Structure formats: structure tokens, C-alpha cells
Amino acid sequence: MEPQKTKSEENVNTEDENKGVALGICFGAGIGIVAGTIFGRISLCVALCSVIGAIVGIIKDGINEQKNKIKEHNQQI
């Protein structure tokens, strides 16, 4: 049986948990550069697409975290 984690230990993000957010920002910036080149507003498009990418990454990481919690719970049963 594993020792229980404290709340501060549960809230610590590891590199794997932040990977989705980082990839979202990177892909968003890349898409923003391409879109900005097409529309002639590179800085605006990079900023907007990076924010959208970060939001998508946060949502994706949250969904993956919930799936992992459900999987761990089912394995304990």
C-alpha cells in the first residue's frame, strides 16, 4: 500500500503533465506565424494562436489526468 500524498505533493506538476501545455504553445506559435504571414499581422496571430494552444493544452492535460485517475481507481478495485 502506498503512503498517501499531501495536498502540496498532489498539486506539484511534473514535466510530463506540463508537456501538453508546452506543445500547445509551440504549435500555436507555429500556426500563428503561418497565419500571420498570410494575413499580414504576424505578432497578433502568434499571440492569439499561442494563447489558444495553451488553453487546448491545459484542457488536454486535464482530460488525460482524469483518465489516469479513473484507470488507477479501477486497478485498485
ABEGO torsion letter per residue (X at the ends): XBBBBBAAAAABBBAAAAAAAAAAAAAAAAAAAAAAAAAGBAAAAAAAAAAAAAAAAAAAAAAAAAAAAAAAAAAAX
